[in-house]
Amino acid sequence: MHYHAESYGNYNASTVRQNAAVDPLERVVRLASGSAVVIFSLSTCCMCHAVKRLFCGMGVNPTVYELDLDPRGKELERALMRLLGDGSAMPVVFIGGKLVGAMDRVMASHINGTLVPLLKEAGALWL
Amino acid sequence: MFPPSPMKFHHNPRESLKSGEDSAGSESALISLASIGDNSTATGHRLQPPLPPEIQPQMEMASSSDKPATGVTQFQLDAKLAPPKRKGAGSTSDKVLDAKTVRRLAQNREAAKKSRLRKKAYVQQLESSRIRLAQLEQDLQRARSQGFIIGGGAAGGNISSGAALFDMEYARWLDDEHRHMSELRTALQAHLSDGDLRVIADKYIAHYDELFCLKEVAVVSDVIHLYTGMWTTPAERCFLWMGGFRPSDLIKQAEEALSQGLEQLQQSLISTIANGSVNDSMNQMAVALGKLTSLEGFVRQADNLRQQTLHQLRRILTVRQTARCFLVISEYYGRLRALSSLWASRPRENFIAGDNSCQTSTDLQMVLSSRNQFSNF
C-alpha cells in the first residue's frame, strides 16, 4: 500500500499550473486512473481502515489518498460526495480507473463474486 | 333553544342504534349531546349553552338502559326537553324562525354532525389501538418466555424506545420466521416442483430483507442495543458478530476487514477517553461521541454483508439446495434459541426440582424433535 499526498513534493511550476487549472472532479478522475486500485480515505476513519485491510488481505496493493492530510482534500471530498450522491462518502474505491463506490458496494461486489475478476482485469491480482 | 334539538336527539341515538352498537349507541348520544353543549368545539361556533342540570341526569339514565328501552326513553326525553327554554337566547320556540336563527341552527347541526364523525373516527382508532396493544402484549409475553431481557436489564437502566420498538418487531419477525421454516420443511418433504420451491425460497429471502430494514432503523435509533445483542437470546449472544449472525467462512476476508476496522475504532475510542487533560473533558467527550457514531456504520456494513450473503447463496445454489440451506439456517438458530431457554431454565440447587424439570423436559422435547427433522437432510 503506498500513500500519496499529491500536493507535496513534485513542486515545479508546471505541476502547480496543472493543479490550479484542474477542477476537483477532474483531479479525482485523474488520480483514480493513475493506479489499478485507488482508495480515497480519511486517516481518522475506521471504515477506511477496514477497506484497506480488506484489499491487503486479498493481496492487493492499493494506492491510498488520505484526503484529510491533503491541503486541497476538502474539495476532493466534496466532489466525491457529489459523485456518489450520498453524504456519507468515505472511503471511495476505484478499480482500473472505474468507480466501484463506498464500503457497501465494495462488500456487495466481494460477496457476489464480481470484485476479484475486476481486480484481475485491472492487473491488481494475478492468481 | 331546544325545540330544534329534539330532532338532533332523534338523529343521534337512532343513528347509533342503526349502526348496531348497543351501549355505545346511547353513550354516543350522551357524548354527542355533551359536545353540542360544549362551547369549545373545534368548529369555533358559539354553540348552544350546556344542558340544564335537570336534563343531564335523565340522559345518563337513558344511556345506561338497554337498547329497546332507549327508544322508549328517548320519546320521554323529547317530551321533557321540549318545554325548557333558556332565557335570553331569543324566542326560538316560535314557529317562524328568522334567517339568522336558521343559519345558526344549520351551523349547529353541521358542527354536531362533524363532532359525531370525529368521535366515530376516534373510537375506531381506539379500537384498533386496543387490538394492537393486545398483540404487542402477547409478543412481549412470548419474548419474555423465550429468554429475552426486556424492559429493564441487569443494570436497571431504562430500555430506549427505539430498542423497545425493535424488540417488539423482532419478536413478530421471529414468529413469521418459524412459519417460513415450517413452510420450507413441508415443501421439501412434499417434493414440490422447483418453481414452487423457488417461490418459497424467495419469500424466505424477502422476509430476511424485512429484518434488515428493521435493523437499519434500529441502527440509527439505538446501535448499542443492536450491537450488544440485547434483542437476541443469551446463547445467540455468545456467538454474536457485530450485531447479528456471522456470515459463513467463505467470506472470512470481508468479516476480518470489518472486524479490524472495528478494533481500530475501539482502540481509538479508548485512547480518547483515557487520555486528555481534565480541563479538556468536554472536548474529549465530543470527540468520543463522534467516534461512537462510527459504530453505526460498522453494524450497517455487517448487516449488508449478511444480507448479501443470503442473496448470493440463493444465486449460486439450485432452488432445492437453496431451500435446504435456508431450512438448515433456520433450524440452527431455532436450536440455538431453544438451547438458550434450556439454559435459562436449567435446574439449580435452590429450586424445587419438580417445577423446573417439567419445563426442561418440554424444551428438551422441542430440541430433540427438531433434531430428528434435521437428520432428514
Interface residues (C-beta under 8 A of the other chain):
Chain A: T44 C45 C46 M47 H49 A50 V51 R53 L54 G57 M58 S88 M103 D104 M107 A108 H110 I111 N112 G113
Chain B: I251 Q253 A254 E256 A257 L258 Q260 G261 L262 Q264 L265 S268 K291 S294 G297 F298 R300 Q301 N304 L305 Q308 T309 H311 Q312 R315
